[in-house]
Amino acid sequence: SKFSKALVLCKLAGRKVLDGVGQPTLVVEIFCTRICSTVMSSHSQIPENALPETIEADEKERNDSVNTAVEWVNESLSTMLRDLKPTEQCQIDELLGEFFANKVEERKEIERQEEEAKAILALTSDTPPPTPVPMKKKAGKSGKKMPVVEKLIPPAEPVEPVLGGSLAIGGASLAVAKAGAIVSHIPLYLHIALLKHDQESPKGMSLPLPMVTVLNCEKMSPAKLKLVKEVMLIPPVQLSFKQGIERILDIQKELTKLLENPSKMPQQADSKKGRTPYSGRKAPPQTLKRISHLGCLTAGYDNLEQLILLIQTACNNMGLELGTDMYLAINCAAHELMDYDKEKYEILTGIFKSPDEMVAMYVEMIDNFPFIIALIDPLRKEDRQQWSDIFLALGSKRFLIAEDAATHTSKLKIDQNINIAKCSGVVLKYLNQTKVSDLIELTGILDGQSYITILGSPDGESSDESLVDLAVGLGASFVKLGGLSRGERVAKYNRLLAIEEELAANGTLR
């Protein structure tokens, strides 16, 4: 009788574990008559140039947040979800959302009380507050107007706050989805597809195209180039996923050889229009340093042509042509380039460009290197006019993708019109309080507005492979998982290979 009944949730258990870069994160375990678990990815890493006190504060915040998440899972969430069926994803996600909303309100109330206490303390203090000294205006010459200094760029929008413990919400939702798939005796990707399409089984399923990171360019290295953070390879659509990964692996091996032996690199790059504003003296690339946390090669470069020449040489050595046999995507991470004192982007060491100049530079870049088919975060999200300008110039020819420039998932759901810069698509990440139902709803919104959906791994990735099943089940166009090194990255590529074989064997691979 015990096993003939429909399985229900008996208990949720949370534990603190480490992600792929040694940072603490959360694992949520689901107990029915069996067990499944999911490990959450942690939010993005701190900048390369962060101060020691910033790093220390970030580590403390992470630990506190994970400890809070473990407490929520083991106590409140375990009690709240007990006896519910793991197949009731929408109902469970609704309960999780209400629980989190209450926690947010509790935090706001605490902050309000703290502010009131500070105000009372200031009023009762014997020391009067300092009197502001009025600024003196310089007298101008008669008949002449004093120049008015205007801000040339919009200020940075405030960072979306992350409530400590929010990992518990995303972790519980994803763990329930995995348990629901097990109970239904179907793979997780099919379970997600059925949830998205109201239990109608899709006639066929396709795999997203991989954006595989092969080079991670250090922005704080002695080399000059700062414009590029990641260089990604995208295989042509006519290749199977397995064939595309094998080709990228071969290119990566050739890149490693060239970086270890710079003398094998040609010294000149072919350019139709001569030197571009972002180029400089052509020189061999910096010596290979290490494998980055993104699972790819790390090196510094002095200009963009040098970087492109390296990849072209690797492809030519293998008889491959960029633009036909392989394509490039560039993650600019422009928000990391802005010098707010100068109000310009530092694209090379000591070389700065305004947002309008960045648009012209990207147009010329694509003219010179037409095999670059996607730009990720070419501008800050605040430069909305320039996003529109570059989209008008390149949007019909190239994918303009917002990653950091994409607003938080919860805001996208509330306001579908003003929170995305003008772009081709967005990178979605399963982090913090994001729920499976949120991704289902949001990808439906994006599909309806003809945006491209990309499921992406954060910097602090875990070994859990569920992101891949989410991408396939949600019908994402691309996956951005990092490089083909490091176990937490490779596990996801292996999972995609397994899904491709399974769909092919079932005759449902499109």
C-alpha positions as CSV (number, residue, x, y, z in Angstrom):
1,S,0.0,0.0,0.0
2,K,2.9,2.3,0.7
3,F,4.3,2.0,-2.8
4,S,1.0,2.0,-4.6
5,K,0.1,5.5,-3.4
6,A,1.1,8.6,-5.4
7,L,4.5,9.8,-4.0
8,V,4.4,13.0,-1.9
9,L,7.1,15.1,-0.4
10,C,8.1,13.8,3.0
11,K,11.0,16.1,3.8
12,L,13.4,18.7,2.3
13,A,17.0,18.8,3.5
14,G,19.6,21.5,2.8
15,R,23.4,21.3,3.2
16,K,26.2,23.7,2.5
17,V,28.6,22.5,-0.2
18,L,31.2,24.0,-2.5
19,D,30.8,25.1,-6.1
20,G,33.3,24.8,-9.0
21,V,35.5,27.7,-7.7
22,G,35.5,26.7,-4.0
23,Q,32.7,29.1,-3.0
24,P,29.9,27.9,-0.6
25,T,26.6,27.1,-2.1
26,L,23.4,25.1,-1.4
27,V,22.3,21.6,-2.1
28,V,18.7,20.7,-1.6
29,E,17.6,17.1,-1.2
30,I,14.1,15.8,-1.7
31,F,12.8,12.9,0.2
32,C,9.8,10.9,-1.0
33,T,10.2,7.1,-0.9
34,R,13.4,7.9,-2.8
35,I,15.8,10.9,-2.9
36,C,17.0,13.3,-5.5
37,S,19.0,16.5,-5.1
38,T,20.1,19.7,-6.9
39,V,23.1,21.9,-6.3
40,M,22.6,25.6,-6.9
41,S,25.1,27.8,-8.7
42,S,26.2,30.9,-6.8
43,H,25.8,34.4,-8.1
44,S,28.5,36.1,-10.2
45,Q,32.1,36.5,-9.1
46,I,33.5,39.7,-7.8
47,P,35.6,41.8,-10.2
48,E,39.3,41.0,-10.8
49,N,40.4,44.3,-9.3
50,A,38.4,44.1,-6.1
51,L,40.0,45.3,-2.9
52,P,40.8,42.8,-0.2
53,E,38.1,44.2,2.1
54,T,35.6,43.8,-0.7
55,I,36.6,40.2,-1.2
56,E,36.4,39.5,2.6
57,A,32.9,41.1,2.8
58,D,31.7,39.2,-0.2
59,E,32.9,35.8,1.3
60,K,31.1,36.7,4.6
61,E,27.9,37.6,2.7
62,R,28.0,34.3,0.8
63,N,28.5,32.2,3.9
64,D,25.7,34.0,5.8
65,S,23.4,33.6,2.8
66,V,24.0,29.9,2.4
67,N,23.6,29.3,6.1
68,T,20.3,31.2,6.0
69,A,19.2,29.1,3.0
70,V,20.1,25.8,4.8
71,E,18.0,27.0,7.7
72,W,15.0,27.8,5.5
73,V,15.1,24.5,3.7
74,N,15.5,22.3,6.8
75,E,12.8,24.1,8.8
76,S,10.2,26.3,7.0
77,L,10.2,24.9,3.5
78,S,10.3,21.3,4.6
79,T,7.2,21.8,6.8
80,M,5.4,24.0,4.2
81,L,5.8,21.5,1.3
82,R,5.2,18.3,3.2
83,D,2.6,15.9,1.7
84,L,2.5,17.8,-1.6
85,K,3.0,15.9,-4.8
86,P,6.4,16.8,-6.6
87,T,4.5,16.9,-9.9
88,E,2.5,20.0,-8.7
89,Q,5.2,22.4,-9.8
90,C,3.1,25.5,-10.2
91,Q,1.4,25.1,-6.8
92,I,4.7,24.5,-5.1
93,D,6.4,27.5,-6.9
94,E,3.5,29.7,-5.9
95,L,4.0,28.7,-2.2
96,L,7.7,29.3,-2.5
97,G,7.1,32.8,-4.1
98,E,4.8,33.8,-1.2
99,F,7.3,32.6,1.4
100,F,10.0,34.6,-0.3
101,A,7.8,37.7,-0.6
102,N,7.1,37.5,3.2
103,K,10.9,37.3,3.9
104,V,11.5,40.4,1.7
105,E,8.8,42.3,3.6
106,E,10.3,41.2,6.9
107,R,13.7,42.5,5.8
108,K,12.2,45.8,4.7
109,E,10.5,46.2,8.1
110,I,13.8,45.5,9.9
111,E,15.6,48.1,7.8
112,R,12.8,50.6,8.5
113,Q,13.1,50.0,12.2
114,E,16.8,50.4,12.0
115,E,16.4,53.7,10.2
116,E,14.0,55.0,12.7
117,A,16.3,54.0,15.5
118,K,19.2,55.9,13.9
119,A,16.9,59.0,13.4
120,I,15.9,58.9,17.1
121,L,19.5,58.5,18.2
122,A,20.5,61.5,16.1
123,L,17.7,63.7,17.6
124,T,18.7,62.8,21.2
125,S,22.4,63.2,20.6
126,D,24.1,66.2,22.3
127,T,26.3,66.8,19.3
128,P,24.5,68.8,16.7
129,P,24.8,67.6,13.1
130,P,27.5,69.4,11.0
131,T,26.2,72.4,9.2
132,P,26.7,72.2,5.5
133,V,29.1,74.9,4.2
134,P,27.6,76.6,1.2
135,M,29.7,76.4,-1.9
136,K,30.9,79.7,-3.3
137,K,30.3,80.4,-6.9
138,K,33.1,81.7,-9.0
139,A,32.3,85.2,-10.4
140,G,32.3,85.1,-14.1
141,K,33.2,88.0,-16.4
142,S,30.4,90.3,-17.3
143,G,28.7,89.4,-20.5
144,K,29.9,85.8,-20.5
145,K,28.0,82.7,-19.5
146,M,29.7,80.2,-17.3
147,P,30.0,76.8,-18.9
148,V,27.5,74.3,-17.5
149,V,29.0,70.8,-16.8
150,E,26.5,68.2,-17.9
151,K,26.7,64.4,-17.4
152,L,27.3,62.8,-20.7
153,I,26.2,59.3,-19.7
154,P,23.3,58.0,-17.5
155,P,24.5,57.0,-14.0
156,A,24.8,53.3,-13.2
157,E,21.5,51.8,-12.1
158,P,21.6,50.4,-8.5
159,V,22.6,46.8,-8.2
160,E,19.6,44.5,-7.7
161,P,19.7,43.5,-4.0
162,V,20.1,39.7,-3.2
163,L,18.3,38.7,-0.1
164,G,20.3,36.3,2.1
165,G,18.9,32.8,1.8
166,S,17.4,33.3,-1.6
167,L,19.2,30.2,-2.9
168,A,16.7,28.1,-0.9
169,I,13.9,29.2,-3.2
170,G,15.6,28.4,-6.5
171,G,17.1,25.2,-5.0
172,A,13.8,23.9,-3.7
173,S,12.0,24.6,-7.0
174,L,14.5,22.9,-9.1
175,A,14.8,19.9,-6.8
176,V,11.0,19.5,-6.9
177,A,11.1,19.6,-10.7
178,K,13.8,16.8,-10.7
179,A,11.7,14.8,-8.2
180,G,8.6,15.3,-10.4
181,A,10.5,13.9,-13.4
182,I,11.6,10.9,-11.4
183,V,8.0,10.2,-10.2
184,S,6.7,10.5,-13.8
185,H,9.5,8.2,-15.1
186,I,10.6,10.7,-17.7
187,P,13.8,12.8,-18.2
188,L,13.9,16.2,-16.7
189,Y,14.0,18.0,-20.0
190,L,10.7,16.3,-21.1
191,H,9.1,17.1,-17.8
192,I,10.0,20.8,-18.2
193,A,8.7,20.8,-21.8
194,L,5.4,19.3,-20.6
195,L,5.1,22.0,-17.9
196,K,5.8,24.7,-20.5
197,H,3.3,23.3,-23.0
198,D,0.5,22.4,-20.6
199,Q,1.2,18.7,-20.6
200,E,1.1,18.4,-24.4
201,S,4.1,16.3,-25.5
202,P,6.1,18.0,-28.2
203,K,6.3,16.1,-31.5
204,G,10.1,16.8,-31.7
205,M,12.8,18.5,-29.7
206,S,15.9,20.3,-30.8
207,L,19.1,21.0,-28.9
208,P,20.3,24.6,-28.4
209,L,23.5,25.6,-30.2
210,P,26.5,25.8,-27.9
211,M,28.4,29.0,-27.3
212,V,31.7,27.5,-26.2
213,T,34.2,29.8,-24.5
214,V,37.7,29.1,-25.8
215,L,39.6,32.2,-24.5
216,N,39.1,34.2,-21.4
217,C,40.9,37.6,-21.7
218,E,42.0,39.1,-18.5
219,K,41.0,42.8,-18.3
220,M,43.4,43.4,-15.4
221,S,46.4,41.8,-17.2
222,P,49.5,43.8,-18.3
223,A,48.3,43.4,-21.9
224,K,46.4,46.3,-23.4
225,L,43.1,44.8,-24.7
226,K,40.2,45.3,-22.3
227,L,37.3,45.2,-24.8
228,V,37.0,41.4,-24.9
229,K,36.2,39.2,-21.9
230,E,35.3,35.9,-23.6
231,V,35.8,34.6,-27.1
232,M,33.2,31.9,-27.9
233,L,33.0,29.5,-30.9
234,I,29.6,28.6,-32.4
235,P,29.5,25.6,-34.7
236,P,27.4,25.7,-37.9
237,V,23.8,24.4,-37.6
238,Q,24.3,21.6,-40.1
239,L,26.6,19.8,-37.6
240,S,25.3,17.6,-34.9
241,F,26.0,18.7,-31.3
242,K,28.6,15.9,-31.0
243,Q,30.3,17.0,-34.3
244,G,30.3,20.6,-33.2
245,I,31.9,19.9,-29.9
246,E,34.6,17.6,-31.5
247,R,35.5,20.4,-33.9
248,I,35.7,23.0,-31.2
249,L,37.9,20.6,-29.1
250,D,40.3,20.3,-32.1
251,I,40.5,24.1,-32.4
252,Q,41.1,24.5,-28.7
253,K,44.1,22.0,-28.9
254,E,45.5,24.0,-31.8
255,L,45.1,27.3,-29.9
256,T,47.0,25.8,-26.9
257,K,49.9,24.8,-29.2
258,L,50.0,28.4,-30.6
259,L,49.9,30.0,-27.2
260,E,52.6,27.7,-25.9
261,N,54.8,28.5,-29.0
262,P,54.1,32.2,-30.1
263,S,56.9,31.9,-32.6
264,K,54.6,29.9,-34.8
265,M,52.2,32.8,-35.1
266,P,52.3,35.0,-38.3
267,Q,53.2,38.6,-37.5
268,Q,50.7,40.3,-39.8
269,A,46.9,40.1,-40.0
270,D,45.0,40.6,-43.2
271,S,42.7,43.6,-43.0
272,K,40.6,45.0,-45.8
273,K,40.6,48.6,-44.4
274,G,43.9,48.8,-42.7
275,R,44.1,49.5,-39.0
276,T,40.9,50.0,-37.1
277,P,40.4,52.4,-34.1
278,Y,40.6,49.5,-31.7
279,S,43.8,48.0,-33.2
280,G,47.4,48.7,-32.5
281,R,50.8,47.3,-33.3
282,K,50.4,43.6,-34.2
283,A,52.5,41.4,-31.9
284,P,52.5,37.7,-30.8
285,P,49.9,37.0,-28.1
286,Q,50.8,36.8,-24.5
287,T,52.1,33.5,-23.2
288,L,49.4,31.0,-22.0
289,K,48.8,31.4,-18.3
290,R,46.2,29.0,-16.9
291,I,42.7,27.5,-17.2
292,S,40.2,30.1,-16.0
293,H,37.2,29.4,-13.8
294,L,35.2,29.5,-17.0
295,G,36.9,26.3,-18.1
296,C,39.0,27.8,-21.0
297,L,42.4,29.2,-21.8
298,T,43.4,32.5,-20.2
299,A,45.8,35.0,-21.9
300,G,46.2,38.7,-22.5
301,Y,46.3,40.6,-25.8
302,D,47.3,44.0,-27.0
303,N,44.6,44.5,-29.6
304,L,41.7,42.8,-31.2
305,E,43.4,42.0,-34.4
306,Q,46.0,40.0,-32.5
307,L,43.3,38.0,-30.9
308,I,41.4,37.3,-34.1
309,L,44.6,36.4,-35.9
310,L,45.3,33.7,-33.3
311,I,41.9,32.1,-33.9
312,Q,42.2,32.4,-37.7
313,T,45.6,30.8,-37.6
314,A,44.3,27.9,-35.5
315,C,41.4,27.3,-37.9
316,N,43.6,27.6,-41.0
317,N,46.1,25.1,-39.6
318,M,43.1,22.6,-39.5
319,G,41.7,23.5,-42.9
320,L,38.7,25.3,-41.4
321,E,37.4,28.7,-42.4
322,L,35.8,31.2,-40.0
323,G,32.4,32.3,-41.3
324,T,31.7,28.9,-42.9
325,D,33.1,26.1,-40.7
326,M,32.9,28.0,-37.4
327,Y,31.6,31.3,-36.1
328,L,32.7,33.7,-33.3
329,A,30.8,35.4,-30.5
330,I,32.4,38.0,-28.3
331,N,31.4,38.8,-24.7
332,C,32.5,42.4,-24.2
333,A,31.2,42.8,-20.6
334,A,31.1,46.5,-21.3
335,H,29.9,47.3,-17.8
336,E,33.4,46.4,-16.6
337,L,35.0,48.9,-18.9
338,M,33.3,52.1,-17.9
339,D,35.5,54.8,-16.3
340,Y,32.9,56.9,-14.6
341,D,35.4,59.8,-14.0
342,K,36.0,60.1,-17.7
343,E,32.5,59.0,-18.6
344,K,33.9,56.7,-21.3
345,Y,34.7,53.1,-21.9
346,E,38.4,52.0,-21.7
347,I,38.7,49.6,-24.6
348,L,42.5,49.5,-24.5
349,T,44.8,50.6,-21.7
350,G,44.7,54.4,-21.8
351,I,42.3,54.5,-24.9
352,F,38.8,55.6,-24.1
353,K,35.6,55.9,-26.2
354,S,32.2,57.5,-25.6
355,P,29.0,55.4,-25.9
356,D,28.4,56.9,-29.4
357,E,32.0,56.1,-30.4
358,M,31.5,52.5,-29.2
359,V,28.6,52.1,-31.7
360,A,30.7,53.2,-34.6
361,M,33.6,51.0,-33.5
362,Y,31.3,47.9,-33.3
363,V,30.0,48.6,-36.8
364,E,33.5,48.8,-38.2
365,M,34.5,45.6,-36.2
366,I,31.7,43.6,-37.9
367,D,32.7,45.0,-41.3
368,N,36.3,43.8,-40.8
369,F,35.4,40.5,-39.1
370,P,32.1,39.4,-40.6
371,F,32.4,35.9,-39.0
372,I,31.6,37.5,-35.6
373,I,27.9,36.7,-35.4
374,A,27.1,37.7,-31.8
375,L,28.0,40.4,-29.4
376,I,27.2,40.0,-25.7
377,D,26.9,43.1,-23.6
378,P,28.6,45.5,-26.1
379,L,27.3,48.4,-23.9
380,R,26.1,49.0,-20.4
381,K,22.4,48.5,-19.9
382,E,22.1,52.2,-19.0
383,D,23.1,53.3,-22.5
384,R,19.7,52.5,-24.0
385,Q,19.9,55.0,-26.9
386,Q,23.2,53.5,-28.0
387,W,21.7,50.0,-27.8
388,S,19.0,51.2,-30.1
389,D,21.6,52.7,-32.5
390,I,23.7,49.6,-32.7
391,F,20.6,47.4,-33.0
392,L,19.5,49.5,-35.9
393,A,22.9,49.2,-37.5
394,L,23.6,45.5,-36.9
395,G,20.5,43.9,-35.5
396,S,19.4,42.4,-38.8
397,K,22.9,40.8,-39.4
398,R,24.1,39.9,-35.9
399,F,22.8,38.7,-32.5
400,L,23.1,41.5,-29.9
401,I,22.7,39.7,-26.6
402,A,22.1,41.2,-23.2
403,E,23.6,39.3,-20.2
404,D,24.5,41.7,-17.5
405,A,22.4,44.2,-19.4
406,A,19.3,42.0,-19.0
407,T,17.3,43.2,-16.0
408,H,16.5,40.8,-13.1
409,T,14.1,38.0,-13.9
410,S,11.5,39.3,-11.5
411,K,11.5,42.7,-13.1
412,L,11.2,41.3,-16.6
413,K,8.1,39.4,-15.6
414,I,6.5,42.6,-14.0
415,D,7.4,45.0,-16.8
416,Q,8.0,43.4,-20.2
417,N,8.6,46.6,-22.1
418,I,11.1,48.9,-20.5
419,N,13.5,46.5,-18.7
420,I,15.4,45.1,-21.7
421,A,17.6,47.2,-23.9
422,K,17.0,46.9,-27.6
423,C,18.6,43.6,-28.4
424,S,18.2,40.2,-30.1
425,G,17.9,38.1,-27.0
426,V,18.9,37.7,-23.4
427,V,21.0,35.3,-21.3
428,L,18.9,33.8,-18.5
429,K,20.6,32.3,-15.4
430,Y,19.1,30.0,-12.8
431,L,20.1,31.9,-9.6
432,N,18.9,32.8,-6.2
433,Q,15.1,33.1,-5.9
434,T,14.4,32.2,-9.6
435,K,11.9,29.3,-9.8
436,V,11.2,26.8,-12.6
437,S,7.8,28.5,-13.2
438,D,9.6,31.8,-13.6
439,L,11.7,30.5,-16.4
440,I,8.7,28.8,-18.1
441,E,6.7,32.1,-17.9
442,L,9.6,34.3,-18.9
443,T,10.7,32.2,-21.9
444,G,7.1,32.2,-23.1
445,I,7.1,36.0,-22.9
446,L,10.5,36.2,-24.8
447,D,9.2,33.7,-27.4
448,G,6.1,35.9,-28.0
449,Q,8.2,39.0,-28.5
450,S,10.7,37.2,-30.9
451,Y,13.6,37.4,-28.5
452,I,16.3,34.7,-28.5
453,T,16.6,32.8,-25.3
454,I,20.0,31.7,-24.0
455,L,20.5,29.7,-20.9
456,G,23.8,30.6,-19.3
457,S,26.1,29.3,-16.6
458,P,27.2,31.8,-13.9
459,D,30.8,32.3,-12.9
460,G,30.2,30.3,-9.7
461,E,28.9,27.2,-11.4
462,S,28.2,23.9,-9.7
463,S,28.4,20.3,-10.9
464,D,24.6,20.0,-11.2
465,E,23.6,19.3,-14.8
466,S,20.0,20.4,-14.5
467,L,20.6,23.7,-16.4
468,V,21.1,21.7,-19.6
469,D,17.7,19.9,-19.2
470,L,16.1,23.3,-18.5
471,A,17.6,24.7,-21.8
472,V,16.4,21.7,-23.9
473,G,12.9,21.6,-22.2
474,L,12.4,25.4,-22.5
475,G,13.5,25.4,-26.2
476,A,16.4,27.7,-25.7
477,S,18.2,28.8,-28.9
478,F,21.7,28.7,-27.4
479,V,23.5,27.6,-24.2
480,K,26.4,29.5,-22.8
481,L,28.2,27.1,-20.5
482,G,31.8,28.2,-20.5
483,G,34.7,26.1,-21.8
484,L,35.5,22.5,-22.3
485,S,37.6,22.1,-19.2
486,R,36.8,21.9,-15.5
487,G,34.4,19.2,-14.3
488,E,31.4,21.4,-13.6
489,R,31.5,22.7,-17.1
490,V,32.3,19.5,-19.0
491,A,29.5,17.6,-17.1
492,K,26.9,19.8,-18.8
493,Y,28.3,19.2,-22.3
494,N,28.3,15.5,-21.6
495,R,24.7,15.7,-20.5
496,L,23.8,17.5,-23.8
497,L,25.6,14.7,-25.7
498,A,23.5,12.1,-23.8
499,I,20.3,14.0,-24.6
500,E,21.1,14.2,-28.3
501,E,21.7,10.4,-28.4
502,E,18.5,9.7,-26.5
503,L,16.4,12.0,-28.7
504,A,17.9,10.4,-31.9
505,A,17.2,6.9,-30.6
506,N,13.6,7.9,-29.9
507,G,13.2,9.5,-33.3
508,T,12.3,12.9,-31.7
509,L,15.4,14.8,-32.5
510,R,14.7,17.8,-34.8
